């Protein structure tokens, strides 16, 4: 299974804001924020199609999300994810005194994850904060 290295950027989206009104536990919210937008050529290199599941990993964690073809291409090796709990799992939790982690320029690896499911918020919380 191939893996590609990308620089991950995150930010707010209109869909993120409007679907928040349905509740962050809704399927509609998850469908709009548990995503990663990638350059069409990167999708080909990874051998995945839009709406396939992928694993996005950084040195801080990994998460399964749906891949979307970016409408803002070309931007090879630059991936984008909306602010959400799915992003919070993979960004550096250190805020360096600012109270806000860095959401830009994150080194990440992406690979196809066809047999894995995009977790819900309750599932993510259980995975992340399980007692050992």
N, CA, C and O atoms as a GROMACS GRO file, in nm:
protein
  528
    1UNK      N    1   0.085  -0.118   0.000
    1UNK     CA    2   0.000   0.000   0.000
    1UNK      C    3   0.089   0.124   0.000
    1UNK      O    4   0.180   0.137   0.082
    2UNK      N    5   0.062   0.213  -0.092
    2UNK     CA    6   0.148   0.330  -0.104
    2UNK      C    7   0.112   0.437  -0.001
    2UNK      O    8   0.000   0.447   0.048
    3UNK      N    9   0.212   0.515   0.029
    3UNK     CA   10   0.199   0.627   0.122
    3UNK      C   11   0.260   0.749   0.056
    3UNK      O   12   0.362   0.739  -0.012
    4UNK      N   13   0.198   0.864   0.074
    4UNK     CA   14   0.260   0.988   0.027
    4UNK      C   15   0.276   1.084   0.143
    4UNK      O   16   0.196   1.087   0.236
    5UNK      N   17   0.382   1.163   0.134
    5UNK     CA   18   0.408   1.265   0.234
    5UNK      C   19   0.354   1.397   0.183
    5UNK      O   20   0.375   1.435   0.068
    6UNK      N   21   0.285   1.468   0.271
    6UNK     CA   22   0.224   1.596   0.236
    6UNK      C   23   0.248   1.698   0.346
    6UNK      O   24   0.289   1.663   0.457
    7UNK      N   25   0.222   1.822   0.313
    7UNK     CA   26   0.214   1.927   0.413
    7UNK      C   27   0.066   1.952   0.435
    7UNK      O   28  -0.008   1.982   0.341
    8UNK      N   29   0.023   1.941   0.559
    8UNK     CA   30  -0.119   1.955   0.593
    8UNK      C   31  -0.149   2.096   0.642
    8UNK      O   32  -0.080   2.150   0.729
    9UNK      N   33  -0.252   2.154   0.584
    9UNK     CA   34  -0.306   2.283   0.627
    9UNK      C   35  -0.446   2.260   0.679
    9UNK      O   36  -0.515   2.169   0.632
   10UNK      N   37  -0.489   2.339   0.774
   10UNK     CA   38  -0.625   2.328   0.826
   10UNK      C   39  -0.686   2.467   0.836
   10UNK      O   40  -0.615   2.568   0.838
   11UNK      N   41  -0.818   2.471   0.843
   11UNK     CA   42  -0.885   2.600   0.854
   11UNK      C   43  -1.035   2.583   0.861
   11UNK      O   44  -1.086   2.471   0.864
   12UNK      N   45  -1.103   2.693   0.863
   12UNK     CA   46  -1.249   2.691   0.870
   12UNK      C   47  -1.307   2.681   0.729
   12UNK      O   48  -1.247   2.725   0.631
   13UNK      N   49  -1.428   2.620   0.721
   13UNK     CA   50  -1.499   2.612   0.594
   13UNK      C   51  -1.644   2.656   0.616
   13UNK      O   52  -1.694   2.654   0.728
   14UNK      N   53  -1.708   2.695   0.509
   14UNK     CA   54  -1.850   2.731   0.518
   14UNK      C   55  -1.932   2.610   0.560
   14UNK      O   56  -2.018   2.621   0.648
   15UNK      N   57  -1.905   2.493   0.498
   15UNK     CA   58  -1.980   2.372   0.533
   15UNK      C   59  -1.962   2.335   0.680
   15UNK      O   60  -2.056   2.288   0.744
   16UNK      N   61  -1.844   2.356   0.732
   16UNK     CA   62  -1.820   2.328   0.873
   16UNK      C   63  -1.911   2.412   0.960
   16UNK      O   64  -1.969   2.363   1.057
   17UNK      N   65  -1.923   2.538   0.927
   17UNK     CA   66  -2.005   2.629   1.007
   17UNK      C   67  -2.154   2.603   0.993
   17UNK      O   68  -2.227   2.604   1.092
   18UNK      N   69  -2.200   2.578   0.870
   18UNK     CA   70  -2.345   2.560   0.851
   18UNK      C   71  -2.393   2.425   0.902
   18UNK      O   72  -2.506   2.416   0.952
   19UNK      N   73  -2.313   2.322   0.891
   19UNK     CA   74  -2.360   2.190   0.940
   19UNK      C   75  -2.346   2.178   1.090
   19UNK      O   76  -2.403   2.086   1.150
   20UNK      N   77  -2.273   2.268   1.153
   20UNK     CA   78  -2.262   2.268   1.298
   20UNK      C   79  -2.398   2.291   1.362
   20UNK      O   80  -2.423   2.248   1.475
   21UNK      N   81  -2.486   2.359   1.289
   21UNK     CA   82  -2.621   2.384   1.340
   21UNK      C   83  -2.700   2.255   1.359
   21UNK      O   84  -2.794   2.251   1.439
   22UNK      N   85  -2.664   2.150   1.285
   22UNK     CA   86  -2.730   2.019   1.298
   22UNK      C   87  -2.675   1.941   1.417
   22UNK      O   88  -2.728   1.835   1.452
   23UNK      N   89  -2.571   1.992   1.477
   23UNK     CA   90  -2.508   1.926   1.590
   23UNK      C   91  -2.381   1.856   1.546
   23UNK      O   92  -2.375   1.794   1.440
   24UNK      N   93  -2.280   1.865   1.630
   24UNK     CA   94  -2.151   1.805   1.596
   24UNK      C   95  -2.155   1.652   1.598
   24UNK      O   96  -2.062   1.588   1.549
   25UNK      N   97  -2.261   1.595   1.652
   25UNK     CA   98  -2.274   1.449   1.652
   25UNK      C   99  -2.352   1.398   1.531
   25UNK      O  100  -2.372   1.277   1.517
   26UNK      N  101  -2.396   1.488   1.446
   26UNK     CA  102  -2.477   1.448   1.330
   26UNK      C  103  -2.390   1.390   1.219
   26UNK      O  104  -2.272   1.422   1.207
   27UNK      N  105  -2.451   1.304   1.139
   27UNK     CA  106  -2.382   1.247   1.023
   27UNK      C  107  -2.345   1.357   0.925
   27UNK      O  108  -2.239   1.352   0.863
   28UNK      N  109  -2.432   1.456   0.909
   28UNK     CA  110  -2.407   1.565   0.815
   28UNK      C  111  -2.281   1.643   0.854
   28UNK      O  112  -2.200   1.677   0.768
   29UNK      N  113  -2.264   1.670   0.983
   29UNK     CA  114  -2.144   1.740   1.028
   29UNK      C  115  -2.020   1.656   0.997
   29UNK      O  116  -1.922   1.707   0.943
   30UNK      N  117  -2.024   1.526   1.032
   30UNK     CA  118  -1.908   1.438   1.008
   30UNK      C  119  -1.875   1.434   0.859
   30UNK      O  120  -1.757   1.438   0.822
   31UNK      N  121  -1.975   1.425   0.774
   31UNK     CA  122  -1.951   1.418   0.629
   31UNK      C  123  -1.885   1.545   0.575
   31UNK      O  124  -1.819   1.541   0.472
   32UNK      N  125  -1.903   1.657   0.643
   32UNK     CA  126  -1.846   1.784   0.597
   32UNK      C  127  -1.713   1.820   0.661
   32UNK      O  128  -1.643   1.908   0.610
   33UNK      N  129  -1.677   1.755   0.770
   33UNK     CA  130  -1.551   1.793   0.835
   33UNK      C  131  -1.452   1.678   0.850
   33UNK      O  132  -1.333   1.703   0.866
   34UNK      N  133  -1.497   1.556   0.846
   34UNK     CA  134  -1.405   1.441   0.857
   34UNK      C  135  -1.356   1.407   0.718
   34UNK      O  136  -1.374   1.296   0.667
   35UNK      N  137  -1.292   1.507   0.657
   35UNK     CA  138  -1.245   1.496   0.519
   35UNK      C  139  -1.104   1.550   0.505
   35UNK      O  140  -1.055   1.624   0.590
   36UNK      N  141  -1.041   1.511   0.397
   36UNK     CA  142  -0.910   1.565   0.361
   36UNK      C  143  -0.913   1.594   0.213
   36UNK      O  144  -0.933   1.503   0.132
   37UNK      N  145  -0.893   1.719   0.176
   37UNK     CA  146  -0.890   1.757   0.035
   37UNK      C  147  -0.747   1.744  -0.016
   37UNK      O  148  -0.652   1.790   0.047
   38UNK      N  149  -0.734   1.680  -0.134
   38UNK     CA  150  -0.603   1.657  -0.192
   38UNK      C  151  -0.602   1.692  -0.340
   38UNK      O  152  -0.706   1.693  -0.406
   39UNK      N  153  -0.484   1.722  -0.391
   39UNK     CA  154  -0.463   1.748  -0.533
   39UNK      C  155  -0.500   1.622  -0.613
   39UNK      O  156  -0.467   1.511  -0.570
   40UNK      N  157  -0.568   1.637  -0.728
   40UNK     CA  158  -0.606   1.521  -0.808
   40UNK      C  159  -0.489   1.429  -0.844
   40UNK      O  160  -0.505   1.307  -0.847
   41UNK      N  161  -0.373   1.486  -0.872
   41UNK     CA  162  -0.257   1.402  -0.904
   41UNK      C  163  -0.208   1.324  -0.784
   41UNK      O  164  -0.157   1.212  -0.799
   42UNK      N  165  -0.222   1.380  -0.664
   42UNK     CA  166  -0.186   1.306  -0.543
   42UNK      C  167  -0.281   1.189  -0.522
   42UNK      O  168  -0.239   1.082  -0.476
   43UNK      N  169  -0.410   1.207  -0.556
   43UNK     CA  170  -0.505   1.096  -0.546
   43UNK      C  171  -0.464   0.984  -0.641
   43UNK      O  172  -0.470   0.866  -0.605
   44UNK      N  173  -0.422   1.019  -0.761
   44UNK     CA  174  -0.376   0.918  -0.856
   44UNK      C  175  -0.252   0.846  -0.804
   44UNK      O  176  -0.242   0.724  -0.811
   45UNK      N  177  -0.157   0.924  -0.752
   45UNK     CA  178  -0.035   0.863  -0.699
   45UNK      C  179  -0.066   0.767  -0.584
   45UNK      O  180  -0.004   0.662  -0.572
   46UNK      N  181  -0.162   0.804  -0.503
   46UNK     CA  182  -0.202   0.720  -0.390
   46UNK      C  183  -0.293   0.605  -0.433
   46UNK      O  184  -0.315   0.511  -0.358
   47UNK      N  185  -0.345   0.615  -0.555
   47UNK     CA  186  -0.436   0.516  -0.613
   47UNK      C  187  -0.565   0.505  -0.532
   47UNK      O  188  -0.610   0.396  -0.497
   48UNK      N  189  -0.625   0.623  -0.503
   48UNK     CA  190  -0.754   0.628  -0.435
   48UNK      C  191  -0.849   0.716  -0.514
   48UNK      O  192  -0.806   0.805  -0.588
   49UNK      N  193  -0.976   0.692  -0.497
   49UNK     CA  194  -1.079   0.772  -0.562
   49UNK      C  195  -1.148   0.859  -0.458
   49UNK      O  196  -1.146   0.828  -0.339
   50UNK      N  197  -1.209   0.966  -0.503
   50UNK     CA  198  -1.280   1.056  -0.413
   50UNK      C  199  -1.382   0.977  -0.331
   50UNK      O  200  -1.446   0.884  -0.381
   51UNK      N  201  -1.397   1.016  -0.206
   51UNK     CA  202  -1.486   0.954  -0.107
   51UNK      C  203  -1.436   0.822  -0.053
   51UNK      O  204  -1.507   0.754   0.021
   52UNK      N  205  -1.313   0.783  -0.090
   52UNK     CA  206  -1.251   0.665  -0.028
   52UNK      C  207  -1.201   0.704   0.111
   52UNK      O  208  -1.182   0.822   0.140
   53UNK      N  209  -1.181   0.606   0.194
   53UNK     CA  210  -1.125   0.633   0.326
   53UNK      C  211  -0.973   0.630   0.319
   53UNK      O  212  -0.913   0.546   0.252
   54UNK      N  213  -0.913   0.726   0.390
   54UNK     CA  214  -0.767   0.735   0.399
   54UNK      C  215  -0.727   0.751   0.545
   54UNK      O  216  -0.807   0.790   0.629
   55UNK      N  217  -0.603   0.719   0.572
   55UNK     CA  218  -0.545   0.743   0.704
   55UNK      C  219  -0.449   0.861   0.691
   55UNK      O  220  -0.357   0.859   0.609
   56UNK      N  221  -0.471   0.962   0.773
   56UNK     CA  222  -0.381   1.078   0.780
   56UNK      C  223  -0.304   1.064   0.911
   56UNK      O  224  -0.364   1.058   1.018
   57UNK      N  225  -0.171   1.058   0.900
   57UNK     CA  226  -0.088   1.038   1.020
   57UNK      C  227   0.017   1.149   1.031
   57UNK      O  228   0.076   1.193   0.933
   58UNK      N  229   0.037   1.192   1.155
   58UNK     CA  230   0.146   1.285   1.188
   58UNK      C  231   0.219   1.224   1.306
   58UNK      O  232   0.182   1.118   1.354
   59UNK      N  233   0.323   1.292   1.353
   59UNK     CA  234   0.393   1.239   1.470
   59UNK      C  235   0.308   1.251   1.598
   59UNK      O  236   0.348   1.202   1.704
   60UNK      N  237   0.191   1.315   1.587
   60UNK     CA  238   0.105   1.332   1.704
   60UNK      C  239  -0.014   1.237   1.707
   60UNK      O  240  -0.081   1.226   1.809
   61UNK      N  241  -0.040   1.167   1.596
   61UNK     CA  242  -0.152   1.073   1.593
   61UNK      C  243  -0.193   1.041   1.451
   61UNK      O  244  -0.131   1.087   1.355
   62UNK      N  245  -0.299   0.962   1.439
   62UNK     CA  246  -0.352   0.931   1.306
   62UNK      C  247  -0.504   0.918   1.315
   62UNK      O  248  -0.560   0.889   1.420
   63UNK      N  249  -0.569   0.940   1.199
   63UNK     CA  250  -0.714   0.940   1.196
   63UNK      C  251  -0.760   0.897   1.057
   63UNK      O  252  -0.692   0.922   0.957
   64UNK      N  253  -0.875   0.833   1.053
   64UNK     CA  254  -0.936   0.793   0.927
   64UNK      C  255  -1.040   0.898   0.887
   64UNK      O  256  -1.126   0.935   0.967
   65UNK      N  257  -1.031   0.944   0.763
   65UNK     CA  258  -1.126   1.042   0.708
   65UNK      C  259  -1.154   1.006   0.562
   65UNK      O  260  -1.088   0.919   0.505
   66UNK      N  261  -1.251   1.074   0.503
   66UNK     CA  262  -1.281   1.060   0.360
   66UNK      C  263  -1.191   1.154   0.281
   66UNK      O  264  -1.161   1.265   0.326
   67UNK      N  265  -1.148   1.111   0.165
   67UNK     CA  266  -1.068   1.197   0.080
   67UNK      C  267  -1.159   1.265  -0.023
   67UNK      O  268  -1.251   1.204  -0.077
   68UNK      N  269  -1.130   1.390  -0.047
   68UNK     CA  270  -1.204   1.469  -0.146
   68UNK      C  271  -1.102   1.528  -0.244
   68UNK      O  272  -0.992   1.567  -0.204
   69UNK      N  273  -1.140   1.533  -0.370
   69UNK     CA  274  -1.055   1.597  -0.469
   69UNK      C  275  -1.067   1.748  -0.454
   69UNK      O  276  -1.178   1.802  -0.455
   70UNK      N  277  -0.956   1.814  -0.439
   70UNK     CA  278  -0.956   1.959  -0.420
   70UNK      C  279  -1.001   2.030  -0.547
   70UNK      O  280  -0.959   1.996  -0.657
   71UNK      N  281  -1.086   2.128  -0.529
   71UNK     CA  282  -1.130   2.212  -0.640
   71UNK      C  283  -1.035   2.330  -0.660
   71UNK      O  284  -1.053   2.410  -0.752
   72UNK      N  285  -0.935   2.339  -0.574
   72UNK     CA  286  -0.840   2.450  -0.580
   72UNK      C  287  -0.704   2.408  -0.635
   72UNK      O  288  -0.606   2.480  -0.617
   73UNK      N  289  -0.698   2.295  -0.701
   73UNK     CA  290  -0.573   2.242  -0.755
   73UNK      C  291  -0.526   2.332  -0.870
   73UNK      O  292  -0.606   2.406  -0.927
   74UNK      N  293  -0.399   2.327  -0.903
   74UNK     CA  294  -0.300   2.232  -0.854
   74UNK      C  295  -0.230   2.280  -0.728
   74UNK      O  296  -0.202   2.399  -0.713
   75UNK      N  297  -0.204   2.189  -0.639
   75UNK     CA  298  -0.123   2.214  -0.519
   75UNK      C  299  -0.065   2.079  -0.474
   75UNK      O  300  -0.104   2.026  -0.370
   76UNK      N  301   0.029   2.026  -0.552
   76UNK     CA  302   0.084   1.895  -0.521
   76UNK      C  303   0.144   1.889  -0.381
   76UNK      O  304   0.214   1.980  -0.335
   77UNK      N  305   0.114   1.778  -0.316
   77UNK     CA  306   0.167   1.746  -0.182
   77UNK      C  307   0.122   1.844  -0.073
   77UNK      O  308   0.185   1.852   0.032
   78UNK      N  309   0.014   1.917  -0.100
   78UNK     CA  310  -0.049   2.002   0.002
   78UNK      C  311  -0.189   1.946   0.024
   78UNK      O  312  -0.267   1.937  -0.071
   79UNK      N  313  -0.221   1.909   0.146
   79UNK     CA  314  -0.353   1.856   0.181
   79UNK      C  315  -0.420   1.954   0.277
   79UNK      O  316  -0.353   2.029   0.348
   80UNK      N  317  -0.553   1.951   0.278
   80UNK     CA  318  -0.630   2.045   0.360
   80UNK      C  319  -0.739   1.970   0.435
   80UNK      O  320  -0.810   1.887   0.377
   81UNK      N  321  -0.754   1.999   0.564
   81UNK     CA  322  -0.862   1.944   0.646
   81UNK      C  323  -0.929   2.057   0.723
   81UNK      O  324  -0.861   2.145   0.775
   82UNK      N  325  -1.063   2.054   0.732
   82UNK     CA  326  -1.133   2.155   0.813
   82UNK      C  327  -1.106   2.134   0.962
   82UNK      O  328  -1.081   2.022   1.007
   83UNK      N  329  -1.112   2.244   1.037
   83UNK     CA  330  -1.102   2.234   1.183
   83UNK      C  331  -1.210   2.138   1.233
   83UNK      O  332  -1.326   2.146   1.192
   84UNK      N  333  -1.171   2.048   1.322
   84UNK     CA  334  -1.266   1.953   1.378
   84UNK      C  335  -1.192   1.865   1.478
   84UNK      O  336  -1.070   1.876   1.494
   85UNK      N  337  -1.265   1.778   1.543
   85UNK     CA  338  -1.202   1.683   1.633
   85UNK      C  339  -1.107   1.591   1.557
   85UNK      O  340  -1.004   1.550   1.611
   86UNK      N  341  -1.141   1.559   1.432
   86UNK     CA  342  -1.055   1.470   1.353
   86UNK      C  343  -0.918   1.535   1.334
   86UNK      O  344  -0.816   1.466   1.339
   87UNK      N  345  -0.913   1.665   1.311
   87UNK     CA  346  -0.785   1.736   1.299
   87UNK      C  347  -0.716   1.745   1.434
   87UNK      O  348  -0.594   1.730   1.442
   88UNK      N  349  -0.793   1.770   1.538
   88UNK     CA  350  -0.732   1.784   1.671
   88UNK      C  351  -0.655   1.659   1.712
   88UNK      O  352  -0.560   1.668   1.790
   89UNK      N  353  -0.694   1.544   1.660
   89UNK     CA  354  -0.626   1.418   1.693
   89UNK      C  355  -0.484   1.418   1.637
   89UNK      O  356  -0.396   1.352   1.693
   90UNK      N  357  -0.459   1.491   1.528
   90UNK     CA  358  -0.329   1.479   1.460
   90UNK      C  359  -0.241   1.604   1.467
   90UNK      O  360  -0.128   1.601   1.417
   91UNK      N  361  -0.289   1.712   1.527
   91UNK     CA  362  -0.204   1.831   1.540
   91UNK      C  363  -0.127   1.827   1.672
   91UNK      O  364  -0.165   1.757   1.766
   92UNK      N  365  -0.021   1.902   1.676
   92UNK     CA  366   0.061   1.912   1.796
   92UNK      C  367  -0.022   1.978   1.907
   92UNK      O  368  -0.071   2.090   1.890
   93UNK      N  369  -0.040   1.909   2.022
   93UNK     CA  370  -0.123   1.967   2.128
   93UNK      C  371  -0.055   2.083   2.201
   93UNK      O  372  -0.121   2.154   2.277
   94UNK      N  373   0.075   2.102   2.181
   94UNK     CA  374   0.145   2.211   2.248
   94UNK      C  375   0.105   2.345   2.188
   94UNK      O  376   0.099   2.361   2.066
   95UNK      N  377   0.078   2.440   2.274
   95UNK     CA  378   0.036   2.572   2.226
   95UNK      C  379   0.147   2.676   2.241
   95UNK      O  380   0.132   2.789   2.194
   96UNK      N  381   0.257   2.641   2.306
   96UNK     CA  382   0.371   2.732   2.323
   96UNK      C  383   0.330   2.866   2.382
   96UNK      O  384   0.382   2.971   2.343
   97UNK      N  385   0.236   2.859   2.477
   97UNK     CA  386   0.194   2.978   2.549
   97UNK      C  387   0.088   3.062   2.479
   97UNK      O  388   0.043   3.162   2.535
   98UNK      N  389   0.047   3.024   2.360
   98UNK     CA  390  -0.051   3.104   2.286
   98UNK      C  391  -0.194   3.060   2.315
   98UNK      O  392  -0.288   3.137   2.292
   99UNK      N  393  -0.213   2.938   2.364
   99UNK     CA  394  -0.347   2.886   2.387
   99UNK      C  395  -0.406   2.822   2.262
   99UNK      O  396  -0.518   2.771   2.266
  100UNK      N  397  -0.333   2.825   2.151
  100UNK     CA  398  -0.383   2.770   2.025
  100UNK      C  399  -0.271   2.688   1.960
  100UNK      O  400  -0.161   2.739   1.939
  101UNK      N  401  -0.299   2.562   1.927
  101UNK     CA  402  -0.196   2.484   1.859
  101UNK      C  403  -0.173   2.534   1.717
  101UNK      O  404  -0.254   2.610   1.664
  102UNK      N  405  -0.064   2.492   1.657
  102UNK     CA  406  -0.035   2.530   1.518
  102UNK      C  407  -0.114   2.440   1.425
  102UNK      O  408  -0.102   2.318   1.431
  103UNK      N  409  -0.195   2.500   1.339
  103UNK     CA  410  -0.279   2.426   1.245
  103UNK      C  411  -0.229   2.438   1.101
  103UNK      O  412  -0.302   2.402   1.008
  104UNK      N  413  -0.109   2.487   1.080
  104UNK     CA  414  -0.058   2.507   0.944
  104UNK      C  415   0.078   2.441   0.930
  104UNK      O  416   0.156   2.432   1.025
  105UNK      N  417   0.107   2.394   0.809
  105UNK     CA  418   0.239   2.342   0.776
  105UNK      C  419   0.278   2.217   0.851
  105UNK      O  420   0.394   2.203   0.892
  106UNK      N  421   0.186   2.125   0.870
  106UNK     CA  422   0.210   2.003   0.947
  106UNK      C  423   0.257   1.891   0.854
  106UNK      O  424   0.190   1.860   0.756
  107UNK      N  425   0.370   1.832   0.884
  107UNK     CA  426   0.418   1.717   0.806
  107UNK      C  427   0.326   1.599   0.834
  107UNK      O  428   0.301   1.563   0.949
  108UNK      N  429   0.275   1.538   0.726
  108UNK     CA  430   0.180   1.427   0.742
  108UNK      C  431   0.206   1.322   0.634
  108UNK      O  432   0.261   1.350   0.528
  109UNK      N  433   0.165   1.199   0.666
  109UNK     CA  434   0.167   1.090   0.570
  109UNK      C  435   0.024   1.047   0.547
  109UNK      O  436  -0.057   1.043   0.640
  110UNK      N  437  -0.007   1.015   0.422
  110UNK     CA  438  -0.143   0.972   0.388
  110UNK      C  439  -0.134   0.839   0.315
  110UNK      O  440  -0.050   0.820   0.227
  111UNK      N  441  -0.222   0.746   0.354
  111UNK     CA  442  -0.230   0.618   0.285
  111UNK      C  443  -0.376   0.575   0.275
  111UNK      O  444  -0.460   0.615   0.355
  112UNK      N  445  -0.404   0.495   0.175
  112UNK     CA  446  -0.539   0.441   0.158
  112UNK      C  447  -0.575   0.356   0.278
  112UNK      O  448  -0.490   0.287   0.335
  113UNK      N  449  -0.702   0.360   0.316
  113UNK     CA  450  -0.751   0.280   0.428
  113UNK      C  451  -0.889   0.224   0.392
  113UNK      O  452  -0.988   0.253   0.459
  114UNK      N  453  -0.896   0.144   0.285
  114UNK     CA  454  -1.026   0.101   0.233
  114UNK      C  455  -1.109   0.015   0.328
  114UNK      O  456  -1.231   0.010   0.315
  115UNK      N  457  -1.045  -0.053   0.421
  115UNK     CA  458  -1.121  -0.140   0.511
  115UNK      C  459  -1.153  -0.075   0.646
  115UNK      O  460  -1.219  -0.136   0.730
  116UNK      N  461  -1.106   0.048   0.665
  116UNK     CA  462  -1.131   0.116   0.792
  116UNK      C  463  -1.244   0.216   0.776
  116UNK      O  464  -1.269   0.267   0.667
  117UNK      N  465  -1.313   0.242   0.886
  117UNK     CA  466  -1.428   0.334   0.884
  117UNK      C  467  -1.391   0.468   0.947
  117UNK      O  468  -1.307   0.476   1.037
  118UNK      N  469  -1.456   0.573   0.897
  118UNK     CA  470  -1.440   0.705   0.958
  118UNK      C  471  -1.512   0.701   1.092
  118UNK      O  472  -1.632   0.676   1.097
  119UNK      N  473  -1.439   0.725   1.201
  119UNK     CA  474  -1.504   0.717   1.333
  119UNK      C  475  -1.596   0.836   1.360
  119UNK      O  476  -1.576   0.946   1.307
  120UNK      N  477  -1.696   0.811   1.443
  120UNK     CA  478  -1.783   0.918   1.491
  120UNK      C  479  -1.709   0.993   1.602
  120UNK      O  480  -1.604   0.948   1.648
  121UNK      N  481  -1.764   1.104   1.646
  121UNK     CA  482  -1.702   1.178   1.757
  121UNK      C  483  -1.696   1.092   1.884
  121UNK      O  484  -1.591   1.088   1.947
  122UNK      N  485  -1.805   1.023   1.923
  122UNK     CA  486  -1.794   0.938   2.042
  122UNK      C  487  -1.686   0.830   2.027
  122UNK      O  488  -1.614   0.799   2.122
  123UNK      N  489  -1.674   0.772   1.908
  123UNK     CA  490  -1.570   0.671   1.886
  123UNK      C  491  -1.431   0.732   1.896
  123UNK      O  492  -1.341   0.672   1.955
  124UNK      N  493  -1.413   0.851   1.839
  124UNK     CA  494  -1.283   0.919   1.849
  124UNK      C  495  -1.246   0.948   1.993
  124UNK      O  496  -1.132   0.928   2.034
  125UNK      N  497  -1.343   0.995   2.070
  125UNK     CA  498  -1.316   1.025   2.211
  125UNK      C  499  -1.279   0.900   2.288
  125UNK      O  500  -1.188   0.904   2.371
  126UNK      N  501  -1.347   0.790   2.262
  126UNK     CA  502  -1.312   0.664   2.330
  126UNK      C  503  -1.172   0.617   2.291
  126UNK      O  504  -1.096   0.572   2.376
  127UNK      N  505  -1.138   0.628   2.162
  127UNK     CA  506  -1.006   0.586   2.115
  127UNK      C  507  -0.897   0.673   2.176
  127UNK      O  508  -0.791   0.623   2.214
  128UNK      N  509  -0.922   0.802   2.185
  128UNK     CA  510  -0.820   0.897   2.228
  128UNK      C  511  -0.804   0.900   2.380
  128UNK      O  512  -0.691   0.912   2.429
  129UNK      N  513  -0.912   0.890   2.453
  129UNK     CA  514  -0.906   0.906   2.597
  129UNK      C  515  -0.938   0.780   2.674
  129UNK      O  516  -0.980   0.787   2.790
  130UNK      N  517  -0.920   0.665   2.612
  130UNK     CA  518  -0.950   0.538   2.682
  130UNK      C  519  -0.857   0.522   2.802
  130UNK      O  520  -0.741   0.561   2.799
  131UNK      N  521  -0.910   0.464   2.906
  131UNK     CA  522  -0.831   0.439   3.025
  131UNK      C  523  -0.754   0.309   3.006
  131UNK      O  524  -0.808   0.209   2.958
  132UNK      N  525  -0.629   0.312   3.044
  132UNK     CA  526  -0.546   0.191   3.030
  132UNK      C  527  -0.515   0.133   3.165
  132UNK      O  528  -0.446   0.031   3.174
   0.00000   0.00000   0.00000
